[in-house]
Amino acid sequence: MSSARTAERLNRILAMLPWVIANPGTTVTEVCARFGYQRADLVRDLGIVFVCGLPGYGPGDLMDAYLDDDEVVVDAADYFARPLRLTAAEALMLLASGLAVQASEAATPALEAAVEKLRRALIPDEGAIDIDLAPEPDTLGALRSAARGGHVVEITHTAMASGRTTVRSIEPWGVFAALGNWYVSGHCRLAGAERVFRIDRVRSVVDTGERFRPPAQPPAPTIRYTPGPEDVTARIHLSPRAAWVADYYPVSVVDEGDGARTIDFSAADPAVTARLLLRLGRDASLVSGDDVAHTLADLRRRVLRRYGDYAENGHSGASEALR
């Protein structure tokens, strides 16, 4: 998937749909409370469900999802009434995906049982399937052991965006693989909040000898960005053409209407926000954020200098797009 935000949205839709179908007459309030929705987000997700189905797209091929006053209505398409029959290739891909989650040690007991049943059905003769995830960084073993034993560790970490190296104590909750890399999630004492670190950016791990009590239900292991007090926050207005930014990046939506959105975008380095604004061009405007405004102005000047000759040779569009 293109981002963790997309994965979270898909997971929430897949969790919400069976429950709503099994509980006809459920209200918007109940769905929002159970699955952490805001009403506007629920409406958007139901709009996605409404166009889901099989080729043919007749009345019996699509799902019907909408709000009837305060009731959430989902009528399953006809093909949901029949047991799903996988092809051999589809079943093997499903098994490989389940084994990959197992290898990352993020599988729940229910998934473990389902993978074992599927494995016995596909490979009854005790055959083996090897799943190779991302290469294991040198510090992976130490972080995995610390998470299992509830040990506080001191890590030396270099941030990808800013290049800044910090030494911080963390309480690791779990290690997982995603998007071709290994990550550790946990409570960072330096930030005073949850953080997710890419393990190949962790240069060293030292066990402090201190123990910690992990949360009873830690957040699901996923790649997410949690803004901290040291981060730079800018308010940005997005035209309808750039409204996708609010779905792709971890932002706070402060206003929306007619397809446009106003968001608060946080980053450890103002250059991250400035580069995004430069790419979006006239489809986004900076509402507030002095650090980002100064960085963006400097970035525009440097880009104009680099491509000055190109603009002088009659390609004024490149220059105008940066102003």
SULKACOR-V755257 format. One line per field, one symbol per residue. phi: phi as a letter, one per 30 degrees, with the letter a starting at -180 (. if undefined). psi: psi as a letter, one per 20 degrees, with the letter a starting at -180 (. if undefined). A space follows every 50 residues. Layout:
phi=???
psi=???
This chain:
phi=.dadddddddddddddeeddddbdjdceedddddcidceddddddddddd cclcekhdedccdcbacchccccbcddedddcedcddddddddddddddd deddicddeddeddddddddddbdcidbbcccceedddddddddddddci cdbcccbcdddcidcbcbcbcdcacacahibcbbclccdddiadbbcddd ccdabbddidcbcdddbdeedadbccdcdddccbcbccdedcddedcdcd bcdcaalhidbcbcccadbeddddddddddiddbbddakddddddddddd ddddddcedddddjcddddddcd
psi=qhrhgggggghhghhgghgghimqjqrggggghhjkqqghhggghhhghh jpaqqgkahiiqqoprpndjpppooqrhiiiqqpoqrggghhhgghgghg gghikjqrhgggggggghghhhmikkrqppooaqqprhiggghghhghil ppqpqopophgijppqpqpqnphqprpqkjrqqpqapphghkrqqppphi iohqpppiiqqqoqqhnqqpoqoqpoqrhirppqpppprhhjihhhhhqn rpoiqqqkirqpqopqqhphhggghghhhhciiqqogqngghggggghgg ghghghkghghhkimhhhghhi.
